Amino acid sequence: MSNSVKIVMIEDDHGHARLIEKNIRRANISNDIIHFDHGETGLAYLMGDEVRDKASILILLDLNLPDMSGVDILQKVKNDEVLRRAPVVILTTTDDRTEIQHCYDLGCNVYITKPVDYDAFALAIRQLGLFLSVIQAPIISAES
């Protein structure tokens, strides 16, 4: 079978991170979750060979990080030839309409304002994970 989709969470608030992971598990989503509490380390992981070689990831991204803006991370991900196909879910306290539109313009797939409606969140994660597995499925030739 193909690689399982890894969930990469870049969230500096450990309480929010635990709550997000708890609710992902409660929704019976068992994918690996790799958590980073700083933007630089999360971005370095995303740009690293392990991710670039497999690229089966879903990114959960907070915009308000202590060391850099999540918007900058989103922009770098969506401008990268390999990572641009990775679904990105913004999870943040910012509910400014201009900021939300800016994130969608940059290529985020879902923008969720904290506190999160976790039923909607779990559904979004499932749909994006399914989408990711479909677009990365191997092409079967007509000769098979």
Kinemage of the C-alpha trace (Angstrom):
@kinemage 1
@onewidth
@group {chain A} dominant
@subgroup {mainchain}
@vectorlist {calphas} color= white
{ca met a 1} P 0.000 0.000 0.000
{ca ser a 2} L 1.091 3.624 -0.421
{ca asn a 3} L 2.712 5.752 2.281
{ca ser a 4} L 0.419 6.931 5.027
{ca val a 5} L -0.190 10.664 5.143
{ca lys a 6} L 1.787 12.317 7.959
{ca ile a 7} L 0.223 15.246 9.743
{ca val a 8} L 2.738 18.018 10.377
{ca met a 9} L 1.464 20.414 13.041
{ca ile a 10} L 3.219 23.742 13.536
{ca glu a 11} L 1.624 25.164 16.692
{ca asp a 12} L 3.436 26.974 19.505
{ca asp a 13} L 0.705 26.591 22.141
{ca his a 14} L 1.217 23.121 23.647
{ca gly a 15} L -2.281 23.121 25.136
{ca his a 16} L -3.828 23.764 21.713
{ca ala a 17} L -1.523 21.163 20.157
{ca arg a 18} L -2.594 18.497 22.677
{ca leu a 19} L -6.265 19.377 22.195
{ca ile a 20} L -5.921 19.216 18.399
{ca glu a 21} L -4.170 15.838 18.601
{ca lys a 22} L -6.733 14.519 21.107
{ca asn a 23} L -9.586 15.452 18.801
{ca ile a 24} L -7.840 13.988 15.756
{ca arg a 25} L -7.535 10.709 17.677
{ca arg a 26} L -11.137 10.965 18.904
{ca ala a 27} L -12.173 11.160 15.229
{ca asn a 28} L -10.401 7.801 14.686
{ca ile a 29} L -7.663 9.353 12.575
{ca ser a 30} L -4.523 7.374 13.411
{ca asn a 31} L -1.992 9.052 11.111
{ca asp a 32} L 1.378 10.017 12.577
{ca ile a 33} L 1.413 13.568 13.932
{ca ile a 34} L 4.712 15.400 14.000
{ca his a 35} L 4.523 18.529 16.151
{ca phe a 36} L 6.766 21.595 15.968
{ca asp a 37} L 6.378 24.555 18.307
{ca his a 38} L 8.498 26.949 16.233
{ca gly a 39} L 8.118 27.967 12.618
{ca glu a 40} L 11.798 27.649 11.729
{ca thr a 41} L 12.079 24.027 12.875
{ca gly a 42} L 8.756 23.126 11.248
{ca leu a 43} L 9.780 24.758 7.976
{ca ala a 44} L 13.201 23.061 8.089
{ca tyr a 45} L 11.453 19.688 8.470
{ca leu a 46} L 9.072 20.453 5.581
{ca met a 47} L 11.985 21.441 3.353
{ca gly a 48} L 14.046 18.396 4.411
{ca asp a 49} L 14.706 15.314 2.304
{ca glu a 50} L 12.384 13.014 4.287
{ca val a 51} L 9.334 15.114 3.401
{ca arg a 52} L 10.490 16.127 -0.069
{ca asp a 53} L 11.100 12.494 -1.058
{ca lys a 54} L 7.704 11.275 0.144
{ca ala a 55} L 5.567 14.448 0.278
{ca ser a 56} L 2.549 12.596 1.741
{ca ile a 57} L 1.778 15.248 4.302
{ca leu a 58} L -1.040 17.372 5.588
{ca ile a 59} L 0.037 20.602 7.287
{ca leu a 60} L -1.756 22.110 10.292
{ca leu a 61} L -0.399 25.627 10.653
{ca asp a 62} L -0.834 28.330 13.274
{ca leu a 63} L -0.299 31.861 11.960
{ca asn a 64} L 0.956 33.376 15.226
{ca leu a 65} L 4.268 31.692 15.954
{ca pro a 66} L 6.984 33.077 18.249
{ca asp a 67} L 9.762 33.130 15.673
{ca met a 68} L 8.066 33.751 12.326
{ca ser a 69} L 4.703 34.245 10.683
{ca gly a 70} L 2.671 31.236 9.610
{ca val a 71} L 1.787 33.249 6.512
{ca asp a 72} L 5.486 33.193 5.562
{ca ile a 73} L 5.539 29.408 6.007
{ca leu a 74} L 2.369 29.041 3.917
{ca gln a 75} L 3.897 31.161 1.169
{ca lys a 76} L 7.144 29.136 1.147
{ca val a 77} L 5.230 25.839 1.071
{ca lys a 78} L 2.947 26.926 -1.772
{ca asn a 79} L 5.868 28.356 -3.779
{ca asp a 80} L 7.817 25.096 -3.493
{ca glu a 81} L 7.624 22.766 -6.492
{ca val a 82} L 7.250 19.623 -4.340
{ca leu a 83} L 5.317 20.900 -1.316
{ca arg a 84} L 2.727 23.030 -3.133
{ca arg a 85} L 0.396 20.016 -3.483
{ca ala a 86} L 0.332 19.415 0.270
{ca pro a 87} L -2.969 20.459 1.835
{ca val a 88} L -2.615 23.202 4.441
{ca val a 89} L -5.118 23.805 7.230
{ca ile a 90} L -4.706 27.133 9.005
{ca leu a 91} L -5.640 26.892 12.708
{ca thr a 92} L -5.416 30.266 14.375
{ca thr a 93} L -7.150 32.813 16.584
{ca thr a 94} L -7.030 35.435 13.824
{ca asp a 95} L -10.489 35.979 12.346
{ca asp a 96} L -9.726 39.094 10.295
{ca arg a 97} L -11.429 38.732 6.903
{ca thr a 98} L -8.477 40.279 5.055
{ca glu a 99} L -6.053 37.816 6.683
{ca ile a 100} L -8.357 34.881 5.920
{ca gln a 101} L -8.655 35.901 2.263
{ca his a 102} L -4.895 36.426 2.036
{ca cys a 103} L -4.302 32.845 3.261
{ca tyr a 104} L -6.750 31.442 0.700
{ca asp a 105} L -5.099 33.554 -2.015
{ca leu a 106} L -1.742 32.017 -1.032
{ca gly a 107} L -3.186 28.517 -1.342
{ca cys a 108} L -4.413 27.306 2.040
{ca asn a 109} L -7.110 24.648 1.740
{ca val a 110} L -9.028 25.282 4.953
{ca tyr a 111} L -8.955 28.202 7.402
{ca ile a 112} L -10.284 27.396 10.881
{ca thr a 113} L -10.520 29.922 13.693
{ca lys a 114} L -9.807 28.777 17.251
{ca pro a 115} L -11.602 27.707 19.296
{ca val a 116} L -12.164 24.978 16.743
{ca asp a 117} L -15.424 23.189 15.972
{ca tyr a 118} L -13.790 19.782 16.180
{ca asp a 119} L -16.472 17.859 14.264
{ca ala a 120} L -15.967 20.177 11.283
{ca phe a 121} L -12.211 20.017 11.832
{ca ala a 122} L -12.154 16.196 11.842
{ca leu a 123} L -14.261 16.115 8.692
{ca ala a 124} L -11.902 18.577 6.960
{ca ile a 125} L -8.851 16.491 7.947
{ca arg a 126} L -10.481 13.306 6.651
{ca gln a 127} L -11.498 14.932 3.359
{ca leu a 128} L -8.057 16.461 2.806
{ca gly a 129} L -6.352 13.169 3.700
{ca leu a 130} L -8.564 11.316 1.227
{ca phe a 131} L -7.875 13.990 -1.395
{ca leu a 132} L -4.135 13.658 -0.798
{ca ser a 133} L -4.218 9.867 -1.091
{ca val a 134} L -6.195 10.092 -4.336
{ca ile a 135} L -3.947 12.642 -6.031
{ca gln a 136} L -0.827 10.687 -5.099
{ca ala a 137} L -2.134 7.279 -6.100
{ca pro a 138} L 0.011 5.537 -8.695
{ca ile a 139} L -1.240 5.742 -12.265
{ca ile a 140} L -2.194 2.319 -13.555
{ca ser a 141} L -1.428 1.864 -17.215
{ca ala a 142} L -4.040 0.533 -19.652
{ca glu a 143} L -1.687 -2.363 -20.417
{ca ser a 144} L -1.988 -3.818 -16.876
